[in-house]
């Protein structure tokens, strides 16, 4: 693992590395790349809306009924 100059230098630097220091640096790097408002909007728009799902189901049901009447 690469040396992290921002990790705390103390008891942990003698025998092993402090994993929390690396995690904090990674999270800071990831969080600075994307504004918080943008992240929240993306989370809100992650899936289809319930109205769209109901409309698609209704259209499929209507088309199925029309096809059944046409071939019966």
Backbone bond lengths (Angstrom), bond angles and torsions (degrees), N, CA, C in turn:
res aa  C-N    CA-C-N  psi(-1)  N-CA   C-N-CA  omega(-1)  CA-C   N-CA-C  phi
1 X - - - 1.440 - - 1.529 108.29 -
2 X 1.300 116.43 143.81 1.463 120.92 -177.38 1.528 110.63 -73.17
3 X 1.313 114.92 153.86 1.463 120.93 178.71 1.523 108.61 -73.40
4 X 1.317 116.37 132.57 1.458 121.66 179.10 1.524 108.54 -106.13
5 X 1.338 118.64 107.56 1.465 120.38 -178.03 1.523 113.00 -68.29
6 X 1.343 117.94 -16.39 1.461 120.57 -178.91 1.526 112.20 -91.50
7 X 1.310 118.08 -7.52 1.463 121.41 179.71 1.528 109.26 -70.73
8 X 1.323 116.26 149.25 1.473 118.52 179.01 1.527 111.49 -61.99
9 X 1.315 115.32 137.10 1.461 120.93 -179.81 1.522 108.12 -104.10
10 X 1.302 116.91 109.43 1.457 120.25 -179.02 1.509 109.17 -161.56
11 X 1.322 116.12 -134.50 1.451 121.08 -179.05 1.524 111.65 -63.26
12 X 1.306 117.26 -33.98 1.461 121.07 -175.80 1.525 113.25 -71.82
13 X 1.310 118.30 -21.29 1.460 120.08 -176.78 1.530 112.24 -74.46
14 X 1.320 118.13 -15.04 1.457 120.18 -178.17 1.525 112.41 -80.64
15 X 1.339 117.63 -44.31 1.453 119.74 -173.67 1.516 113.98 -105.64
16 X 1.285 119.12 -35.04 1.462 122.12 -177.20 1.508 109.89 -156.99
17 X 1.312 114.71 -179.84 1.455 118.39 -179.20 1.519 110.13 -98.50
18 X 1.308 115.40 153.32 1.453 121.51 178.14 1.522 108.63 -85.05
19 X 1.338 118.85 108.69 1.464 119.78 -176.92 1.523 113.40 -66.06
20 X 1.321 118.11 -27.69 1.460 119.02 -179.05 1.529 111.00 -68.80
21 X 1.308 118.02 -31.00 1.462 120.29 177.32 1.513 111.31 -64.80
22 X 1.316 117.06 -41.10 1.456 120.99 178.35 1.522 110.74 -67.28
23 X 1.319 117.26 -39.96 1.459 120.97 179.82 1.513 110.82 -65.02
24 X 1.318 117.04 -41.65 1.459 120.08 179.85 1.525 110.93 -64.84
25 X 1.311 117.28 -40.01 1.464 120.10 178.79 1.529 110.51 -66.41
26 X 1.331 117.35 -39.25 1.459 120.50 179.14 1.523 110.75 -64.72
27 X 1.324 116.59 -44.81 1.464 119.57 179.78 1.521 111.38 -64.07
28 X 1.315 117.46 -38.92 1.464 120.32 177.82 1.526 110.21 -63.82
29 X 1.321 117.13 -39.15 1.463 121.52 178.92 1.521 110.57 -65.48
30 X 1.314 117.43 -44.72 1.465 121.01 -178.92 1.518 110.56 -68.03
31 X 1.328 117.93 -42.31 1.456 121.49 -176.69 1.520 112.83 -69.44
32 X 1.317 118.32 -29.84 1.465 118.81 -177.91 1.522 111.98 -76.37
33 X 1.326 118.31 -17.18 1.460 121.27 -177.50 1.507 114.13 -77.88
34 X 1.338 118.78 -21.82 1.453 121.69 -174.80 1.523 109.64 -134.45
35 X 1.324 117.89 125.67 1.466 119.76 178.56 1.523 111.30 -62.33
36 X 1.324 116.50 150.76 1.453 120.96 -174.29 1.528 112.38 -66.12
37 X 1.306 118.76 -39.36 1.462 121.08 179.93 1.518 111.68 -62.22
38 X 1.277 116.78 -38.31 1.464 121.77 179.49 1.529 110.65 -65.98
39 X 1.320 116.25 -38.83 1.455 121.38 -179.88 1.529 110.06 -66.08
40 X 1.315 118.00 -39.82 1.457 121.56 -179.13 1.524 110.70 -68.91
41 X 1.325 118.23 -38.08 1.459 121.05 177.45 1.521 110.84 -64.61
42 X 1.318 117.15 -40.45 1.460 120.82 179.32 1.519 110.27 -65.09
43 X 1.315 118.36 -37.21 1.458 120.80 179.04 1.524 110.82 -68.83
44 X 1.326 117.43 -35.39 1.457 120.94 -179.83 1.527 111.54 -71.60
45 X 1.314 118.72 -28.01 1.453 122.50 -177.03 1.526 111.92 -102.14
46 X 1.308 117.94 24.11 1.453 120.41 -172.73 1.519 113.66 -73.26
47 X 1.331 118.98 -27.19 1.453 120.17 -176.95 1.512 111.60 -131.89
48 X 1.339 115.71 170.60 1.462 119.06 178.63 1.531 111.05 -68.66
49 X 1.297 115.95 151.10 1.458 120.72 -179.10 1.525 109.45 -79.44
50 X 1.324 117.37 151.71 1.468 120.27 -178.08 1.531 112.72 -58.45
51 X 1.316 118.05 -34.76 1.466 120.73 179.42 1.519 112.09 -63.03
52 X 1.315 116.63 -37.77 1.467 120.93 179.40 1.526 109.78 -67.11
53 X 1.319 116.68 -42.14 1.466 120.48 -179.88 1.532 110.20 -63.27
54 X 1.331 117.71 -44.17 1.464 121.69 179.37 1.526 110.43 -63.31
55 X 1.327 117.56 -41.39 1.457 121.23 179.53 1.527 111.28 -63.30
56 X 1.323 117.62 -42.09 1.469 121.02 179.79 1.528 110.07 -65.04
57 X 1.324 117.26 -42.83 1.463 120.57 178.59 1.531 110.27 -63.15
58 X 1.323 117.72 -40.88 1.459 121.54 179.31 1.531 111.14 -64.50
59 X 1.313 117.77 -42.81 1.476 121.37 179.36 1.519 110.29 -63.48
60 X 1.324 117.56 -43.45 1.471 120.67 178.92 1.525 110.00 -62.92
61 X 1.330 118.01 -41.20 1.465 121.25 179.32 1.525 111.17 -64.62
62 X 1.323 117.17 -42.75 1.470 121.03 179.38 1.521 110.71 -65.20
63 X 1.321 117.28 -44.31 1.469 120.33 178.44 1.525 110.67 -63.31
64 X 1.321 117.28 -38.59 1.457 120.42 177.22 1.522 111.77 -63.93
65 X 1.325 117.33 -41.69 1.469 121.13 178.58 1.525 111.24 -65.50
66 X 1.317 117.69 -41.89 1.473 121.86 178.06 1.518 110.14 -63.56
67 X 1.324 117.56 -44.69 1.456 120.82 179.31 1.523 110.90 -64.69
68 X 1.333 118.29 -38.45 1.459 121.54 179.36 1.539 110.69 -65.17
69 X 1.349 116.02 -41.97 1.459 119.79 177.72 1.523 112.08 -67.53
70 X 1.325 116.56 -34.72 1.463 120.40 -178.12 1.533 111.55 -70.33
71 X 1.340 117.53 -35.20 1.460 120.58 -176.59 1.529 112.71 -97.68
72 X 1.322 118.45 -2.96 1.474 119.88 -178.79 1.499 112.56 -85.33
